[in-house]
Amino acid sequence: MDIECPRCGQARQQPFYGPCAQCRADLRARLGSDPQTDGPATPRYEPKMNVTPNQVATKD
C-alpha cells in the first residue's frame, strides 16, 4: 500500500502509517540514543524514608 510519509512527504510502499525507512533511520541516528548514558550526570531518585521504628521492634 502506498502511504505518504508524514516527515518527508514522499509516497512509499509500507504496511503501516508512519515515517518511511529512510526517515526512521535518520531519526534513530539523530535521536535514538540511550537516555541512561547520554543524559546529564544527575543522581538517581531515592525515595525519602518517612518510617520510624516500632517501639516493640527496638525493645532490648
Distance bins in CASP14 RR format, pairs under 12 A and 6 or more apart:
PFRMAT RR
TARGET T0000
AUTHOR 0000-0000-0000
RMODE 2
METHOD distances of the structure
MODEL  1
1 11 0 0 0 0 0 1 0 0 0 0 0
1 12 0 0 0 0 1 0 0 0 0 0 0
1 13 1 0 0 1 0 0 0 0 0 0 0
1 14 1 0 0 1 0 0 0 0 0 0 0
1 15 1 0 0 1 0 0 0 0 0 0 0
1 16 0 0 0 0 1 0 0 0 0 0 0
1 17 0 0 0 0 1 0 0 0 0 0 0
1 18 0 0 0 0 0 1 0 0 0 0 0
2 9 0 0 0 0 0 1 0 0 0 0 0
2 10 0 0 0 0 1 0 0 0 0 0 0
2 11 1 0 1 0 0 0 0 0 0 0 0
2 12 1 0 0 1 0 0 0 0 0 0 0
2 13 1 0 1 0 0 0 0 0 0 0 0
2 14 0 0 0 0 1 0 0 0 0 0 0
2 15 0 0 0 0 0 1 0 0 0 0 0
2 17 0 0 0 0 0 1 0 0 0 0 0
2 20 0 0 0 0 0 1 0 0 0 0 0
3 9 0 0 0 0 1 0 0 0 0 0 0
3 10 0 0 0 0 1 0 0 0 0 0 0
3 11 1 0 0 1 0 0 0 0 0 0 0
3 12 1 0 0 1 0 0 0 0 0 0 0
3 13 1 0 0 1 0 0 0 0 0 0 0
3 14 1 0 1 0 0 0 0 0 0 0 0
3 15 0 0 0 0 1 0 0 0 0 0 0
3 16 1 0 0 1 0 0 0 0 0 0 0
3 17 1 0 1 0 0 0 0 0 0 0 0
3 18 1 0 0 1 0 0 0 0 0 0 0
3 19 0 0 0 0 0 1 0 0 0 0 0
3 20 0 0 0 0 1 0 0 0 0 0 0
3 21 0 0 0 0 0 1 0 0 0 0 0
4 10 1 0 0 1 0 0 0 0 0 0 0
4 11 1 0 1 0 0 0 0 0 0 0 0
4 12 1 0 0 1 0 0 0 0 0 0 0
4 13 0 0 0 0 0 1 0 0 0 0 0
4 14 0 0 0 0 0 1 0 0 0 0 0
4 17 0 0 0 0 1 0 0 0 0 0 0
4 18 0 0 0 0 1 0 0 0 0 0 0
4 19 0 0 0 0 0 1 0 0 0 0 0
4 20 0 0 0 0 1 0 0 0 0 0 0
4 23 0 0 0 0 0 1 0 0 0 0 0
5 11 1 0 0 1 0 0 0 0 0 0 0
5 12 1 0 1 0 0 0 0 0 0 0 0
5 13 0 0 0 0 0 1 0 0 0 0 0
5 14 0 0 0 0 1 0 0 0 0 0 0
5 16 0 0 0 0 0 1 0 0 0 0 0
5 17 0 0 0 0 1 0 0 0 0 0 0
5 18 1 0 0 1 0 0 0 0 0 0 0
5 19 1 0 1 0 0 0 0 0 0 0 0
5 20 1 0 1 0 0 0 0 0 0 0 0
5 21 0 0 0 0 1 0 0 0 0 0 0
5 22 0 0 0 0 1 0 0 0 0 0 0
5 23 1 0 1 0 0 0 0 0 0 0 0
5 24 0 0 0 0 1 0 0 0 0 0 0
5 26 0 0 0 0 0 1 0 0 0 0 0
5 27 0 0 0 0 0 1 0 0 0 0 0
6 12 0 0 0 0 0 1 0 0 0 0 0
6 14 0 0 0 0 0 1 0 0 0 0 0
6 16 0 0 0 0 0 1 0 0 0 0 0
6 17 1 0 0 1 0 0 0 0 0 0 0
6 18 1 0 1 0 0 0 0 0 0 0 0
6 19 1 0 0 1 0 0 0 0 0 0 0
6 20 0 0 0 0 1 0 0 0 0 0 0
6 23 0 0 0 0 1 0 0 0 0 0 0
6 24 0 0 0 0 0 1 0 0 0 0 0
6 27 0 0 0 0 0 1 0 0 0 0 0
7 17 0 0 0 0 0 1 0 0 0 0 0
7 18 0 0 0 0 1 0 0 0 0 0 0
7 19 1 0 1 0 0 0 0 0 0 0 0
7 20 1 0 0 1 0 0 0 0 0 0 0
7 21 0 0 0 0 0 1 0 0 0 0 0
7 22 0 0 0 0 1 0 0 0 0 0 0
7 23 1 0 1 0 0 0 0 0 0 0 0
7 24 0 0 0 0 1 0 0 0 0 0 0
7 25 0 0 0 0 0 1 0 0 0 0 0
7 26 0 0 0 0 1 0 0 0 0 0 0
7 27 1 0 0 1 0 0 0 0 0 0 0
7 30 0 0 0 0 0 1 0 0 0 0 0
8 18 0 0 0 0 0 1 0 0 0 0 0
8 19 1 0 0 1 0 0 0 0 0 0 0
8 20 1 0 0 1 0 0 0 0 0 0 0
8 21 0 0 0 0 0 1 0 0 0 0 0
8 22 1 0 0 1 0 0 0 0 0 0 0
8 23 1 0 1 0 0 0 0 0 0 0 0
8 24 0 0 0 0 0 1 0 0 0 0 0
8 25 0 0 0 0 0 1 0 0 0 0 0
8 26 0 0 0 0 1 0 0 0 0 0 0
8 27 0 0 0 0 0 1 0 0 0 0 0
9 18 0 0 0 0 0 1 0 0 0 0 0
9 19 0 0 0 0 1 0 0 0 0 0 0
9 20 0 0 0 0 1 0 0 0 0 0 0
9 22 0 0 0 0 0 1 0 0 0 0 0
9 23 0 0 0 0 1 0 0 0 0 0 0
10 19 0 0 0 0 0 1 0 0 0 0 0
10 20 1 0 0 1 0 0 0 0 0 0 0
10 21 0 0 0 0 0 1 0 0 0 0 0
10 22 0 0 0 0 1 0 0 0 0 0 0
10 23 0 0 0 0 1 0 0 0 0 0 0
11 20 0 0 0 0 1 0 0 0 0 0 0
12 18 0 0 0 0 1 0 0 0 0 0 0
12 19 0 0 0 0 1 0 0 0 0 0 0
12 20 1 0 1 0 0 0 0 0 0 0 0
12 21 1 0 0 1 0 0 0 0 0 0 0
12 22 0 0 0 0 1 0 0 0 0 0 0
12 23 0 0 0 0 1 0 0 0 0 0 0
12 24 0 0 0 0 0 1 0 0 0 0 0
13 20 0 0 0 0 1 0 0 0 0 0 0
13 21 0 0 0 0 0 1 0 0 0 0 0
14 20 1 0 0 1 0 0 0 0 0 0 0
14 21 1 0 0 1 0 0 0 0 0 0 0
14 22 0 0 0 0 0 1 0 0 0 0 0
14 23 0 0 0 0 0 1 0 0 0 0 0
14 24 0 0 0 0 1 0 0 0 0 0 0
15 21 0 0 0 0 0 1 0 0 0 0 0
16 24 0 0 0 0 0 1 0 0 0 0 0
18 24 0 0 0 0 1 0 0 0 0 0 0
18 27 0 0 0 0 0 1 0 0 0 0 0
19 25 0 0 0 0 1 0 0 0 0 0 0
19 26 0 0 0 0 1 0 0 0 0 0 0
19 27 1 0 0 1 0 0 0 0 0 0 0
19 28 0 0 0 0 0 1 0 0 0 0 0
19 31 0 0 0 0 0 1 0 0 0 0 0
20 26 0 0 0 0 1 0 0 0 0 0 0
20 27 0 0 0 0 0 1 0 0 0 0 0
21 27 0 0 0 0 0 1 0 0 0 0 0
21 28 0 0 0 0 0 1 0 0 0 0 0
22 28 0 0 0 0 0 1 0 0 0 0 0
22 29 0 0 0 0 0 1 0 0 0 0 0
23 29 0 0 0 0 0 1 0 0 0 0 0
23 30 0 0 0 0 0 1 0 0 0 0 0
23 31 0 0 0 0 0 1 0 0 0 0 0
24 30 0 0 0 0 0 1 0 0 0 0 0
24 31 0 0 0 0 0 1 0 0 0 0 0
24 32 0 0 0 0 0 1 0 0 0 0 0
25 31 0 0 0 0 0 1 0 0 0 0 0
25 32 0 0 0 0 0 1 0 0 0 0 0
26 32 0 0 0 0 0 1 0 0 0 0 0
27 33 0 0 0 0 0 1 0 0 0 0 0
28 34 0 0 0 0 0 1 0 0 0 0 0
31 38 0 0 0 0 0 1 0 0 0 0 0
32 38 0 0 0 0 1 0 0 0 0 0 0
33 39 0 0 0 0 1 0 0 0 0 0 0
35 42 0 0 0 0 0 1 0 0 0 0 0
36 42 0 0 0 0 0 1 0 0 0 0 0
36 44 0 0 0 0 1 0 0 0 0 0 0
51 57 0 0 0 0 0 1 0 0 0 0 0
52 58 0 0 0 0 1 0 0 0 0 0 0
53 59 0 0 0 0 0 1 0 0 0 0 0
END
